Structures are given as structure tokens and as C-alpha cells.
Amino acid sequence: MTPDPSDAVASVPFLPALPIDADRMHRPDPDMTQVILSYVADRLLAEEVPLDGLADRGQLASVLDGLIAEEGHDFRKVMDVYARHLALTVLSADSPRMFTFIPSAPTKASLLFDMVVSASSLQGISWFEAAGAVMAENQALRALADLAGLPASAGGVFVSGGSAGNLSALVVARDTARRRRVDAGLPDVPMRVVVSDQAHSSIANALNITGMAALVVDTPDGRLTEEALRTALSGLGDLDEVCAIVATAGTTNAGIIDDIGAAAATARERGWWLHVDGAYGGAGLLAPELRDRYDGIEQADSVVMDPHKWWFAPFDCAALLYREPRLAKAVHTQDASYLDVIHEHDDDINPSDLAYHLTRRARGLPLWFSMAVHGIGAYRVAVQHSLEMARYAAARLAGRPDCELVREPDLSVILFRRSGWGPAEYEGWSARLLRAQRAFVTSSSWRGEVVGRLVFLHPATTTDMVDEVIAALD
């Protein structure tokens, strides 16, 4: 008699019951798709993105209470919670009235293509898996490298932000120096890195993570100069333990461009790695009148520029460029049996080989799409507008008897003093403007003094908006 197959199944005592509805989360849902796309369209087509405001955490906790449980909720209810409660408590970095931190102003083209990247689950780990995405990202990276004057050998990868880029680059600087010491028969010693006292906080964090120490150069006016370098390094011997020097192209607090040429000359003379942190200010390379301020960047071993800042791309996107990517590949490539297939061709340099990551989304594609759609010329005009707004604001502030500039702006950041004001008055200025949805501003500090700070980045910012902010200083 022919055996009944069900008998064989029944004889397996621990065979689990197959889930009969396992794919319910992955089925197409036309209604949910339409509702969410409609919300996105409304935001993308709005004449001006609202600033929104700060959060009442207690109220948010009440709204969110019980929303994630064993059983789900109708998507309309969840979307309503987001639109009516959560979204309104997230300050819009892409508002033309956002004048604090370093804002973001992604182009509509980049935002739309970011949706394509997400909806298509595009990853960008290796040539083997994602050749099209890698090639397009590399085209955008090449455009940035050409702007900086880096050689044809240069290449890089898009990482999540300037912090990730600075960390990954300084790891390569450290390990490259260590290999050279080993090859020369020298002992392994803790490495040091020369930095300005205005270097971004992520540099200090990266040095802490990598076990390196900072040799801090004092800068009386905030700019790393040849004289400041000479003063800091004189009398310190051959500085055998130093492996790198960091120059900043646009400090975050004040928008200051270091003397990159002096840093480059020092690095060349002493055999150090030159890293340029242009996370915010790298896009200033687009302005012809500022180009000479960046002289020396073409000699960098690594450069960071954040497209999600002044290159008008969505979060989270930072470009990490290497003069010689193979040095980074020697440090960051991850080896595992299951990864052998993506390393079959030695000539390939995968995005996953150039930073501390492995899995990564193709976060550079929105920038690539927008660059291809609009052309570099449109980016030049947008950056120029930011610079003009900063100059306009600086002139208006300097013209007030109760205000003075801390320093003339290099880029699009302004620090100023309002006479008679302290932290409470600056905080009140910020609160009044946000309450009226006219602007978001915050104070900062300069050499221990609380001062006003304005950042101009959005191409849709107008002189009328600037006037409102300055008028609120009365």
C-alpha cells in the first residue's frame, strides 16, 4: 500500500504549525499608501515649511501611551498621532526661518528621490550587490572631489554624518602611521593629532574613541593660522607621536575657515596626514570669491563635506573623500566567509571598505539625483544666496547702536552682541520669535561670553525674514 504523506508529517513530533498569515505586514495596502503619499505631497507642495515648535513631553507620553502593543491599530489612527502631535514638536530644520544650529534645506528633487531609495530598499554595500547605486554615488563624490581639487585617484563614500566621517578618516590616519612605524622598525606608541581649539566636538570624540590625544592649538581669533601652528609646535621636538593635523573649513559655531594651506605645508613637512573637516563649510568652495580661502584643501588626505547641510540633501548624508582610497580599504575592509563574494575582485573598492560601517543605505543617491536634475550651477546660486543673506544681516546688526559683530563672517554664520543682554534676554528673544512662528534662533557662546548667533542656509530665506529677527532685538 502507498504510504500517506500526512502520516510522515504526523510522525514528526516537533514540526511547528506553519503561520497562515505571516505576510500580512508585507501585502500591498492601497489605502495606506494613498494616505501617506498625500501627506508627503502636501508637505512637498507647501509654499513654506512651518517651523513647528518645542515639545511638552508629558503630553507626548500621554498620546503615545499604549500605541505599541500585541495587537496593532488602524494606520489612520497612528498617522493622525504623528501628524497632529509628533510632527508639530519636531522643529523643521528645512524651514527658511530656521536660523540656528546648522539647518538643512533639501531640494524637492532630493526629497522625492530619498523616497525612491527608501521605497526600493536600496542598499549600497558593494559593487557585487549594488553596482548601479555605487556608480551613481561615485559620480556625485567625484563632483565634490573635483571641486576640492583632489586628484583622479580620489574616491570615497557617503556616511551618516560628519561625526562618522571624521572618525573613519582619523582611524585611517592612525593606522597608516602605525604601519609606517612598523615598516621602519619603530615602536608602536600612542598617536596624537594637531587640532584647533575651534575644531568640531566630533573630532575630540573621535580621538577619544581611537585612543589618540589632541595637541590643541590656541587661536586668538578662532582661526588656525601658520603663526598659531608655529607657536604651538615650537619647542616640542620632532613630535614623533603625531600622525595627523585637522583643519576646519567652516567651524560650526562661527563659520571660520582655517588656513588650510598652512596646515597642508605643516603636514607635508612632517609627514602627517591632513584631514579637512568641511562638514558645514565645504560647499563654500562653490563661491568664486571664497575659493582662495580654501587653498590647500587639494593637498588633503581626507575631506568631509555634509550634503545634508549646505549641499541641500536630506538627512543623513555626509561625503567622506580620500586622496588614496586604498589606504582606507586596508584599514576598514571587513573580512568574513560570507563576505568573500563581494571581495572577489581586488581592484574593486566597495563603499563598505571605506568607513567603519558594513550595512549602509544608498544615502548619496538623493544628492546625485538632484545634482543631475539641477546642475552644479544651481547649487552655486543657492550657496551665494546664503552668503548674501549673512552679509545683509551683518550690515543690519552693525548698523544698530545696541549691537556689534563679534567678527566679520567668513561664511553664513554670524555671532553678535546685544548690549545689556545676558542669557535670559537671548532666551526671551528666541521664545518670542518661535511663539509667533517667525523664526527659530538661539544664543551661543564665544570665549566664555553668551552671544547671539544666526545661521543662513536656506535659499528661500528673505531679507524681510531677517528684518523681523533683528527687529525683535528691540
Residue pairs with C-beta under 8 A, 6 or more apart in sequence:
9 15
29 75
31 75
32 75
35 75
35 76
35 79
36 79
39 79
39 83
40 115
43 49
44 108
44 111
44 112
48 95
48 96
48 97
48 460
49 92
49 94
49 95
49 96
50 92
50 95
50 437
51 91
51 92
51 95
51 97
51 98
51 434
51 437
51 439
51 440
52 87
52 88
52 89
52 90
52 91
52 92
53 88
53 89
53 91
53 434
53 437
54 89
54 91
54 434
55 89
56 89
59 85
60 85
60 86
60 89
63 81
63 85
63 86
64 81
67 73
67 78
67 81
91 98
91 440
92 98
93 101
93 103
93 104
93 315
94 103
94 104
94 105
94 106
94 458
95 103
95 440
95 458
96 105
96 458
96 459
96 460
96 461
96 462
96 465
97 437
97 438
97 439
97 440
97 461
97 465
98 439
98 440
98 457
98 458
99 439
99 440
99 441
99 454
99 455
99 456
99 469
100 440
100 441
100 442
100 453
100 454
100 455
101 442
101 455
102 252
102 280
102 309
102 310
102 455
102 457
103 309
103 455
103 457
103 458
104 308
104 309
104 312
104 314
104 315
104 457
105 312
105 382
105 457
105 458
105 459
105 460
106 114
106 308
106 312
106 313
106 314
106 366
107 312
107 313
107 370
107 374
109 366
109 369
109 370
109 373
109 374
110 312
110 313
110 314
110 366
110 367
110 369
110 370
111 314
111 366
113 365
113 366
113 369
113 370
114 314
114 365
114 366
116 122
116 365
116 369
117 361
117 362
117 363
117 365
117 366
118 361
122 130
122 133
122 361
122 362
122 365
123 129
123 130
123 133
123 359
123 360
123 361
123 362
124 130
124 133
124 134
124 137
124 158
124 351
124 360
124 361
124 362
124 363
124 364
124 365
125 342
125 350
125 351
125 352
125 358
125 359
125 360
126 134
126 342
126 348
126 350
126 351
126 352
127 134
127 342
127 345
127 348
127 350
128 341
128 342
128 344
128 350
129 342
130 362
133 362
133 365
134 350
134 351
134 362
136 362
136 364
136 365
136 368
137 157
137 158
137 351
137 362
137 364
137 365
137 368
138 155
139 368
140 319
140 364
140 367
140 368
140 371
141 155
141 156
141 157
141 158
141 319
141 321
141 364
142 155
143 371
143 376
144 282
144 305
144 319
144 321
145 154
145 155
145 156
145 303
145 321
147 285
147 286
148 278
148 282
148 285
148 294
148 297
148 298
148 300
148 303
148 321
149 297
149 298
150 298
150 300
150 303
150 321
150 323
151 323
153 323
153 324
153 325
154 321
154 322
154 323
154 324
154 325
155 321
155 322
155 325
155 349
155 354
156 319
156 320
156 321
156 322
156 325
156 354
157 319
157 320
157 351
157 354
157 355
157 360
158 307
158 317
158 318
158 319
158 320
158 351
158 360
158 362
158 363
158 364
158 367
159 165
159 168
159 318
159 320
159 355
159 357
159 360
160 316
160 317
160 318
160 363
161 279
161 306
161 308
161 316
161 317
161 318
162 200
162 202
162 277
162 279
162 280
162 304
162 306
162 318
163 202
163 205
163 206
164 318
164 320
164 355
164 356
164 357
165 279
165 304
165 306
165 318
165 319
165 320
165 355
166 200
166 202
166 203
166 206
166 246
166 275
166 277
166 279
166 304
167 202
167 205
167 206
167 209
167 210
167 356
168 320
168 328
168 332
168 354
168 355
168 356
169 275
169 301
169 302
169 304
169 320
169 322
169 328
170 193
170 203
170 206
170 207
170 210
170 212
170 244
170 246
170 275
171 206
171 210
171 331
171 332
171 356
172 273
172 302
172 322
172 327
172 328
172 331
172 332
173 193
173 243
173 244
173 273
173 275
173 301
173 302
174 191
174 210
174 212
174 243
174 244
175 330
175 331
176 243
176 273
176 327
176 330
176 331
177 191
177 243
177 244
177 273
178 188
178 191
178 243
179 330
181 187
181 188
181 189
182 188
189 240
189 241
190 211
190 212
190 213
190 241
191 210
191 211
191 212
191 213
191 241
191 242
191 243
191 244
192 212
192 213
192 214
192 215
192 239
192 241
192 242
192 243
193 203
193 207
193 212
193 213
193 214
193 215
193 242
193 243
193 244
193 245
193 246
194 214
194 215
194 217
194 229
194 232
194 233
194 242
194 244
194 245
194 246
194 266
194 272
195 203
195 204
195 207
195 214
195 215
195 216
195 217
195 245
195 246
196 216
196 217
196 219
196 223
196 224
196 228
196 246
196 247
196 248
196 251
196 258
197 216
197 217
197 218
197 219
198 219
198 222
198 223
198 224
198 248
198 251
198 253
198 254
198 256
199 214
199 246
199 248
199 251
199 277
200 248
200 251
200 252
200 277
200 279
203 214
203 246
203 277
204 214
207 213
207 214
212 243
215 232
215 236
215 239
215 242
216 232
217 224
217 228
217 229
217 232
218 228
218 231
218 232
219 225
219 228
220 228
221 407
222 251
222 254
222 256
222 407
223 256
223 257
223 258
223 259
224 247
224 248
224 258
224 259
224 262
224 263
225 258
225 259
225 262
226 259
226 262
226 265
229 262
229 263
229 266
233 239
233 266
239 270
242 270
242 272
243 272
243 273
244 267
244 272
244 273
244 274
244 275
245 263
245 266
245 267
245 272
245 273
245 274
245 275
246 263
246 275
246 276
246 277
247 258
247 259
247 260
247 263
247 264
247 274
247 275
247 276
247 277
247 296
248 256
248 257
248 258
248 276
248 277
248 278
248 281
249 257
249 258
249 260
249 276
249 277
249 278
249 281
249 282
249 284
249 294
249 297
250 256
250 257
250 278
250 279
250 280
250 281
250 282
250 284
250 410
250 411
250 413
251 258
251 280
251 281
252 279
252 280
252 413
253 413
253 415
253 444
253 446
253 453
254 406
254 407
254 410
254 413
254 415
254 446
255 280
255 281
255 409
255 410
255 411
255 412
255 413
255 455
256 407
256 410
257 281
257 284
257 290
257 293
257 294
257 410
257 411
259 296
260 276
260 294
260 295
260 296
260 297
260 300
261 295
261 296
262 296
263 274
263 276
263 296
264 274
264 296
264 297
264 299
264 300
265 296
266 272
267 273
267 274
267 299
267 301
268 274
268 299
273 301
273 302
274 299
274 300
274 301
274 302
275 300
275 301
275 302
275 303
275 304
276 297
276 300
276 302
276 303
276 304
277 304
278 285
278 297
278 303
278 304
278 305
279 304
279 305
279 306
279 309
279 318
280 306
280 309
280 310
280 411
281 310
281 410
281 411
282 303
282 304
282 305
282 306
282 310
282 311
283 305
283 309
283 310
283 311
283 379
283 383
284 290
284 293
284 294
284 310
284 383
284 387
284 411
285 291
285 294
285 297
286 376
286 379
286 380
286 383
286 384
287 380
287 383
287 384
287 387
290 387
290 410
290 411
293 410
297 303
300 321
300 323
301 322
301 323
301 324
301 327
302 320
302 321
302 322
302 323
302 328
303 320
303 321
304 318
304 319
304 320
304 321
305 311
305 318
305 319
305 321
306 317
306 318
306 319
307 313
307 317
307 318
307 319
307 364
307 367
308 314
308 315
308 316
308 317
308 318
309 457
310 383
310 386
310 412
310 457
311 319
311 367
311 379
312 370
312 379
312 382
312 459
313 366
313 367
313 370
314 366
316 363
317 363
317 364
317 366
317 367
319 364
320 354
320 355
322 328
322 354
325 349
325 353
325 354
326 349
328 353
328 354
328 355
329 349
329 353
329 354
332 352
332 353
332 354
332 355
332 356
333 343
333 350
333 352
333 353
334 352
334 358
335 343
342 350
342 352
343 350
351 360
352 358
352 359
352 360
371 379
381 459
382 459
385 459
385 461
386 411
386 412
386 456
386 457
386 458
386 459
386 461
387 411
387 412
387 456
389 412
389 456
389 461
389 463
389 466
390 409
390 411
390 412
390 413
390 414
390 454
390 456
391 409
392 463
392 466
393 414
393 454
393 456
393 466
393 469
393 470
394 405
394 408
394 409
394 414
396 466
396 467
396 470
397 403
397 404
397 405
397 414
397 416
397 470
398 404
398 405
400 470
400 473
402 418
402 419
402 420
402 473
403 416
403 417
403 418
403 419
403 452
403 473
404 416
404 417
404 419
405 414
405 415
405 416
406 415
406 416
406 417
406 446
406 451
407 415
412 455
412 456
412 457
413 453
413 454
413 455
413 456
414 452
414 453
414 454
414 455
414 456
415 444
415 446
415 451
415 452
415 453
416 451
416 452
416 453
416 454
417 449
417 451
417 452
418 425
418 426
418 429
418 452
418 473
421 429
421 450
421 452
422 450
423 443
423 450
426 442
426 443
426 450
426 452
427 443
429 441
429 452
429 472
429 473
430 440
430 441
430 442
430 443
432 472
433 439
433 440
433 441
433 468
433 469
433 472
434 440
438 465
438 468
438 469
438 472
439 465
439 468
439 469
439 472
441 452
441 453
441 454
441 469
442 453
443 450
443 451
443 452
443 453
444 450
444 451
444 452
444 453
445 451
452 473
454 469
456 466
